[in-house]
Amino acid sequence: MQFNTNSTTYFRKSSDNPWIPHFPNPADFRFNYYHLMKNAPKGIGKLEKKVAIVGAGSAAMSAARELMRCGCDVTIYEASDRIGGRLYTQSNPNGEDQTGIELGAMRMPFFAEGVESKDAKEAQNSLLGYYLFDEKLKNAANIAVFPNPGNAKGGTGIYVNKGFGPQVHRPFKKPQLISWPKDKYANNEYIEHLTKKVDKFIKFFTKHISKIYIEDNHKWEKLWSNIVEHYDPMTFDDLVMAPSHYHKDDQWYDCSSGDLGGMGMNEEEASVLYTIGTGDGSWGAFYSIGSLWWIRCTMFGFGGQGLQTVTGFSNPEDLPFYKKKVKDSNKVKLISPRYEGMQGFVEYLYYVPSICHNGKKKSLYENASLYVNTSVSQIKKLKNGKIRIKHTKGKEEFDHVMITSTQWATQMSIDIKNFPFNELPLQKITAEHTQHNISSCKFFFPLKTKYWEKKDCKIPQILVTDSFIQDAYAFSWDKNKDDTGVILASYTWEDDSLKLLPFNQKELSELILKELKAITLETTGQDITQYIDSEKPVMIQWINEPSYIGCSKLYRQRNEDQNMLDLTYNQNYSWMSGLYFAGENYSVEGGWTEPALRSSIDAVIQMIHHNNGKFTVKDFSYNYTYPKWPVN
C-alpha cells in the first residue's frame, strides 16, 4: 500500500543520542530499532519461558526468533498450510526461472534518503533493513525500485472518464492515455495542478516537524500529541479540503498547536483526486479513513517513489534447506524455501540460524515447534496463572501467548476466556471487534514478453484507471535474460475490490482482459493482451481468506483511543494477563511490514521486562533508554 507523490523527503540525521532515529521514521514511538538490533549480536536478552505464538507471518517469526535467542521455548501455531502470512510470494505459473507473483506485500519503505536501492541499503533506519542487509552480509537481500506510477522506466498512462480526461465539463475530443513520464509530472495541467497542491502540503508539513522530531528532548511528544488531537476528528476527505497554511514567501509557521492545515482543495478538485489520486491510482477508497492514518504513513517515510521490492537473497543456494524437503513438527510437508520475493524474508527468519545469548547458532526450524494447518480455537487463563491453548490437534499450557493473527480472524476464530477486565479491558475487546480491516484483490498474469521495452510498443508499463480494474503494474525481476515478467492486471482496494467478489477467477479473467484490451486499443491502437499469457491467471481476494478476513488494518476518524489501546497493551496490561499482541493489525500504519516487525520486537522487550529477565544489548536500559507509552 502506498501514496506516491513527487515531493521531496526531508531526510535529517538524529541528535547525538543514538536511540533517536533519523527522520523520516514512525511518528508515535521514537526509537531506533535498527540500532537496538545492531547492538544485540547475541539477542536482546535472557529469558526462559514457554511461549506460544498464534500465526506464522513476519511479526510472528521475528518475535519467535528473538525469543528463541533469549532462551525461550517457542511454539508457533498457523491455521494455513504455509508460513509467511501476508508476505505471500507464489512461483510464476511458467516456472521458477520467471518473476514471482506477490499476492501480499510488494512495496517496502526503508526510510531512506533517495530512491535507488543503494540508498535503502545504506539507510540503516529500519528493522526490515537490518534483517535484509546487515545481519548476514554474505546473503543480503536483492532489491529493486518498484515501478510505481511516475517512476516506471516504461512510462505511466492515466485513463479516466472513459479516456476523456479528468474534467467532465472539458472532455478530450477522443479517448486517450494521459502520459506520465518517469520522474516528471503527468502531461495534463489539471492533474499537475492537483499533484502540486498535495506536494505543497506534504513539503510544508514535513519541513515544520522534521527538526523537532530528531531533537533529544520531549518537544516531539508534545507536538505530536497536539497534531493527533487536531487531526483525529478528520477523515482523509476532510484533510483534502481543509484550508492550506503554507505561505508563498516560505516563512516559518508556528505549528505548536498541531494544526498544519490541509490540501486546500475545492469540491471539484477533491472529486477528481478521489477518482485518480495524483497519478498513483484512486484515493477514493481511502477517503472515509481517518486522516491520521494517511498522515502517519505519508509524512513519516512510508510513501514516496523510493519504495523497493525484494526479489530474493544473494547466494540462496548457500542458505539452509534451499529447495529441500522440509516438514513442520507434525511431519506435515512445508513449501521448500527458495528465499525469493517478500516471502523469502520470512523463510530467512525461520530457517537461517542466528546467534543466541549462549553463543550458539540456532534456527527456529530446528529449535522451535511449528504446527501448520492448526487453528487455535481457545486461549484460556488458568487459576495457576498459566495459559492454555486449545487447537485443532489438542491443547497445551504456556507461560505466555502472543497473538499475531489479524483482529477479525481472532474475533471470528478464537475464544479468549477467563481474563478479568483489569487484564483484558472491555475497551480492548471492543477495539478488536470494531476495528476496520480493508479488503483487497490482486489479479496477476504471466507475460510473454516485457512489452514496455519493445521499440514499437506504445503501451505504457503502468496503467492508472478509474475503471473496475483500477491500476495495472507490469514488472520483471530480471532473473535471467529469458525472464519475461508479470502483470498485476488489476489491483483494487475497499469498495473497488468488493465489486469483484461475485465473480470467480475465470469470469474475472475474461472481464479484466476485455477491459485492458479496450483501453489500450482505443488509446494507443495496440492491444496489451497480445503480450499476456491469459491462460494462467493467479488471483487472491484477501477478504475471502479465513485466516485473515481482510488485507490490512485501517481506521476511521475519532479512533485514537482504540489505537492507543492496541499500541500500549503490551506495556500496560501484559504483565498481568500474560497475553501479548503483535503485528500490523496492532499498529497505526496499517498495510506495512515495518510496524509489524517493530510491534513484535516491542512485545519481546516488554516480556523480558515483565519477567525480570536480563537485557544484553550494549548501552540499552529499559528504564532509561526505551520510551514509554502514557499509562491510561
N, C-alpha and C positions, 0 to 999 in steps of 0.2 A: 504494500500500500504506500502511496506517496502523493505529495503535492509538489509540483515541479514548476519552477519559475526561472527567470533569467537573473534573479537577484544575486548580489554578491554576499557571500557568507563572511561575517566578521569573525575571523579566527584569532583569538587572543590567547597568549600564554597566561598561565595562572601566576599567582604570587609565589613567594619563596616557599610557601607551605606545600609540600609535595602531595598532600592528601586532598587539596582542592584541585579539581580537574580543569583542563583548558575549556575555553568557550569556543564552539558550542558544546553543550552537554546537557543531559536532562535537568529540568528545572527544579524538581521537588526535593531532590536529595543530592546535595553537592558532595560527592565523594569519589575519589579516584580509584575505581575498582581495578583498573589496569595496574596501577602502582601496587595495590594490595597483592595481586597475583604474582607480579614480578618479584616481590619481596617474600614470596611464600614458595620457594622451590620444593619444600617437603610438605606442603599443605598449610592450611590456615591455622590448625591447632591440633590438640589431642583430646579425644573423647571416645569412650567405649559405651555405646548404646545400641540397642536393637531398633532399627528404624525401617518402617515400611513407606514406600513411595508409590502413590497412585498415578499412573501414567508413565509413558516412556518417550516423551518428547525432549526438546533441548533443555528445558528447565529441570525436568526430572533427572536427566543424565548428568547435567553439570552439578546438581546438588548431590546425587548419588556418588559421583566421582570424588567430590571434596569430602563427603562424609566417610567414604572408604579410606581416603588418605589420612583422615583424623583417627581412624581405628574403629569405626562403627561397623556393625553387622547390618548390611543393607539388603532389602528385598524389594524388587520392583514388580508391580502388577500392571499389566497392559491389556486392555479389553480387545484390541485389534490383533492382527497377526503379524505386526511389524513394529519396529522401533522408528522413532523419528517425529511422530506427531504431525504437526503442520509444516514441518520441513520434510517434504514428500517428493522425492525425485524418482520418476519411473524411467525405465530404459525406453529408448526410441523403438517403436514397432519395427523399424528397419534395421535394428541391430545395435550392439553396444559400441560400435565404432562411430555412431552418429550422436549429435547433440541430444542430451537428455531432456526429459519433459518435467518441468517444475509445476507440480499440481498445487503446491503450497507457496511458501515464501520464496521470492526470487530476486528481490532487490534489497541490498543491505547498506545501511549507513555505517561509516566508520568514524564519523565526526572528524573528518579530515579537512585540510585547508583547501585542496584543489579537487579536481575531478578525475585525475588519472589514477590508475591502480597503484602506482608507486607512492602517491600521496596517502592512500589508505593504509598501505603497509608501513609507512613511516609515521603515521599519526600518533600511535601509542596512546590512544584516547578512549578505548572501549574494551570491554571484556571479550567480545567476539574477535576483535583484532588480536588480543593476547593469545587466545587459543589457536587462531588460524595461522598467525605469522610468527609468533615469538616463542611459544612453548617448545616446539620441536622444529628448529630452523631447517633441518635437512628435508623435512616433509611439509614445509609451509604450504599453505593453500595457494592455488592458482585462481586469480580473479580477473575480471574484466569489467570495464564500464558498461553498465546495462544500457541498451539502446532505447532510451526514453524519448518521448516527443521533444524535438528541439535539439537533441544531441546525437541523433542517429546519422551515421555516415551516408546511409541511403535515403535520407530525407524523410519528411513527415508530410502527410496530406490531411487536411481538415475538411470534413464533409458534413455540412449542417443544412437543415431545412431542405432535404432532398437535393442538396447540392447548390441551392440558390443563395446561400450565404447567410451570415448571422443576423442581418436586419431584414425582417419580413416586409417592411414597407419600402425597402430599396433592394429588391432581389436582383441577382445577376441575370443576364439575358439568357443564359443557358447553364445547366449544372456543371459545376467544376470542383476540383480539389484545390483548396487554398494551400499554397506551398509554404512550408515552414522549414527553411534551410538550417543546417547544423549551426548551432551557437549564435543564431540571429532571431529576431522577432519574426512572427508569421507575416507573410506578404499580404496583409489586409489591415487597413488603417484602423478599423473599429476594434479588431481583436488586439492589435498592438496597443491601442488606447486603453483597453481593459487590462492587459498584461502590465502595462506601466503603472496603473493605479495599484495593482496588487504588489508589484515590486517596490513601489514607494513606501507602502505601508510596512512591508517586511524590513526594508532597509532602515526606516525610521525607528521601528520597534527594536530591532537588534542593536542599532547604534546606541540607543539610550540605556540598554540593560547590560550590554556585554562587559563594560568596565566594572560595573558594580558586582556582577556575577563572580568575578575572579578575585575580589578583594578578600583579605583574610580578616574578616570581621562579620558581624551579624546584619549588615545593611541589606544583603541579598534576601535573607529570610523575611525581613520586614517588607521590602519592596514586593517580593513575590506574593506574600500574604495579601497585600493591597491589590495586586493585579488579579489574583484569584477572586477576591471579593467583588471587584468591579465587573469581571467578565463571566463569572459563574451564572448569572441570570440570563445570559445572552445565548441564543442559538448562533450557529455559524452564519445563517442568513442575516441575523441582526448585525453581526460583525461586518458583513459585506456592505451593509447600508448605513452603518454608523459613520458620523462625520469624521473626516480625517483631521489630524492635528499637525501634520508636518508643515514646515514653513519653507517658502520659496528661497529665502536667504540662508536656509540651513542653520539657523541659530539654535542654540541649545534649548531644550524643552524640559521643564520640571515634571518628571514622571513619578514623583514620590507618592502621588495619590493612587497610582496603579492604572490611571486612565491614559492610555496611549492612543485612543481613538480607534477608527476603523478604516475601511477602504474608501468610504465616501462615494458610493455608487447610488445612482437613482434606480427607480423600479425597472426601467427598460434595460439598463446596464446589468443589473442583478439578474434579470431573467435570462439574458444572453449568457452570463457567466454560469448560471445554473445549467444551461444546456451544454456548453462547450468548455467550461473552465477557462484556463488561459492557454489552451492549446494542448493540454495534457489529459483531456477527457472530461467528461461531465463531472461537475462538482455537485450537481443536484442531489445525488444520492446521500450527500453529507450535509445538506442544508439544515436538516432538522436536528443534527447532532450538536451538542454543546460546543460553544466557541472555544472553550478551554482545551478541548481535545486537539483542535486544529492549531491553536497557539502552541501547545506543548510539543507538537510534532514539527511544525514548520519553523518555528523560531529557534529551536534548540537542537538542530543538526540532523533531524530525521528525514527531511525532504531535500529538494535540490537535484541538480543534474549529475551530482557526483556519486550517485548510488551505484554499488558494484554488484555483480553476480558472481557466485562461486562456481567454478567449473570443475574443481576437484583438487586433489592434493598431489604435490610433487612426489615422484617415485612411489606411487601407491603400491607397486609390487613388493616394496620393502616393508610395508606395514603389515601387522598381524592378520592372518586369516584372509588375506586378499583373494577373493573369488573361491574360497574354500568352503566346504560344508560346515555349517555352524548350527547349533541347537540351543534351545532355552533349557532351563533347569528341569523341565518335564520331558526332555528329549523331543520337543516339538521343533521341526525344521524352521530355521530362520532364513531370510534372504541373505545370500552371501555378500559380505561387504565389498564394495568397489571404490569407496571413497570418492564418489563423484557427486557433483551438484551440492545443493544445500543439505540433502540427507546425509551426504558424506561427512558433514560436521558431527552429526550425532553418532555415526559409526565410529568416528575418531574418538569421541568421548567414551564410547562403550568398549571398544576393542583394543585401543592403544594404551599400553602401560604408562603410569605416571609414578613419580617418586612419592612415597608415603612418609609419615613422620618418623618411622623407624629406619628410614634409608632404603627400604626395599622397593623395587619396582613392581607394581601390581596393576592389573586391568580389571574393570568391572566384569567383563565377560568371564574371567577365571576366578573372581573373588567375591562376586555378589550373586544373588539369586534373581533370575528374571523369569516371569511366567507370562507368556503371551496368550491370547485367547482366554484371558482370565478376568472376568468382570468382578469388581468389588461391589457387593450389594449392601453391606452394612459396616459402619465404623462405630463401635460401642465402647464407652468408657466403663471400666470395671471398678469395683469397690476397692481393689488393691492399687488403683492408680494406673494400671496397665490399660492398653487399648487393644481391643480385639477386632480383627478384620475378618469379616465373613465374605468369601468369594466363591467363584464357580466351583472350585475343587476342594473347598473345605473352609477352615478357619485357623487363625494363628494370632498370638498375642505379641505386642510390641511395646517398647518404651515410648516411642513417638511415631506419629504418622504425618507424612507430608502429602498434601493433595495438590496435584498439578493438573488434573483434568479441568476442562472448562466449566464455568459456573452452571450453564444449562445442563450439561451432561451429568454433573454432580447432582444437581437437583432431581433430575429425572431417574437416576440410577442408584443413588446411594442414600441409605437411611442413616443419618448421623444421630446417634442415640445416647442418652444418659449424660449429656454435657450440660451442667447448670448454666443459667443465663449469665452468671458472673464470669464463666469461662467461654461461652459462645453466645454473645448477646443477641437478643431478638433482632436488633438493627442489622447485625451481620448476616443473619439468615434472610432478612428482608432484602438486603442489598444483593445477595446472591440470586434470589428468586426474581427480582425485578430488574436486574442489570440488563443492558441491551447488548445482544450479540448480533452482528450483521451476517447476512448471507452473501455468498459469492459463488459464481460459476466460472469455470475455466474450460475452454474447448480448444484442443490442440489438433493439428495435423502435422505429419512429417512433410518436408518439402522435397521436391525433385531436384531443385537447384536453388542457389541463392540469387533469386531474380533481381534483387536490387544492385547486384554487381554486374549485370549484363548491360552492355553499352546501349543496346537498342530498346531497353525496357524503360517505360515512363512511369511505372507504378512505384510509389514511394515505399520505403521499408516499413514505415509505421503509418497506420490509419487511425485518425480520431474522428468518430462519428457520433451523431445523435440518434442513429438507428438502433434497433434492438440488439445489434451485435456490440454496440459501443466501440471499444478500441481493439485494434489488431496489431500485434507485435511480431515481426519476423526477425529471427536472430540465429546465430550459429556459434557454438563453442570453438569451432575450427580445430577439432580434434585431429584431423588429418586433411589431406588435400581433397578427399572424397566426401568430407562431411558437408552435407547439403543443408543442414539446419532444420528448424521447425518454425511453424507459425502458430502463435496463440491467436486463433482466428476470432475469438470472442472472449472478452474479459469484462465481466459485469459485477456490480455490487448492489446490495439492497433491493429496491423495487425492480431495478433493471434485471437482476438475476432471478427474482421471483416470477417474472413473466415467463421464464424459460422452464419452470418446474413441470408444467403439464406434459412436456414433450420428452420422449425417450431419445436415446443417443442417435439412432438412425434418423428420426424425424428432425431433430435439431441440426444434425449434419447437413441434411438437404436444405433446410431453411438458411443456414449460415452461408453455405456455398452459393446458393441462389442470390443472396443479398450482396456478397462480396463481388460476384460476377457482375451484377447490375451496377454497383457503384463504380467499379473500375472501368467497365466498358463505356459507360455514358460520360465519364470524365476524362479518361485517357485514351479511349479507343482500344484498350488492351484488356485481356481477361486474366485476372490473377489466378483463377482456378486451374489454368493450364500448368501452373508451377506447383500445385498442391497435390499430395498423394491422398486423394479423397477417400480411399477405401480403408484407411487406417486411423480413424479419429480416436482421440482419447479425451474423456470428459470427467469432471468432478463437480458435483453440487454439494458444497460443504454443509448446507442445511440438512441434507439427507444422510449425512454421516452420523450414525448413532453414538459414536464415541466422542463427538464434538458438538453436534447440533448447532452449527454456525462456524463462521470463519474467524472472527476476532471480536474482542470486546470494544465497543464504543459506549458513549453515554450521552444522555440528554443534558440540557441546561439545569441548573439548580440541583446538581448531583454531587457536589463536592463532599458532603458529609459521608455519603456512601463510599465514595472513592477513598476517603481518608481511613474509613474502617478497614477497607481492603489493604491499604498501604501500611497501616500501623498495627494490624492484628498480631503479627509475629512478635513484635516488641512488647505490646501491652497485655496480651492475653495468653500467648503460647506457653509461658512459664507455668500457668495453672492448668491449661487444657491438655498440653502435650500434642496439640494439633498445630500444624504449620501449613501455610498456603503459599504456593509459588507458581509463577508462570505469567504469560501475557495477560490472562484474564484477571489477574490481581494487580495489574499495573494501571497507569493512567495514559499510556501511549499505546493504545490497543493496535494490534496488527503488526507489531515489530518484535524481532527476536532479542534485541539487546536488553529491553526491560525484563523480558522473561528470564534471561541469564542473571541479571542483577538481583531480581527478586529471589532467585534460588540461592545465590551466594549470601544475600541478606538473611535468608532463613537459616542457613548453616551457621552464620555468625551468631544469630540470636540463640540457636540451640546450644552452641558451645557456652555462651554466656549464662544461659538459664541453668545449665547443669554444672556450673563451676568448673568447666573444662579449662584447658590451658591454651592460650593463643601463642603461636610460634612464629608470627610474622614480624620481621625486622621493623623496629620503630613503631609498631602498632599497639595501641591501647584502646580497648573497647570504651572505657570511661572517658578518655580524653581525646581520642583520635576520631572515633566513629560518631557521626551525627546522630541525634536522637529526634524522634518524632515527638510533637507535643502530646502529653498524656491527656486523653479525653476526659 
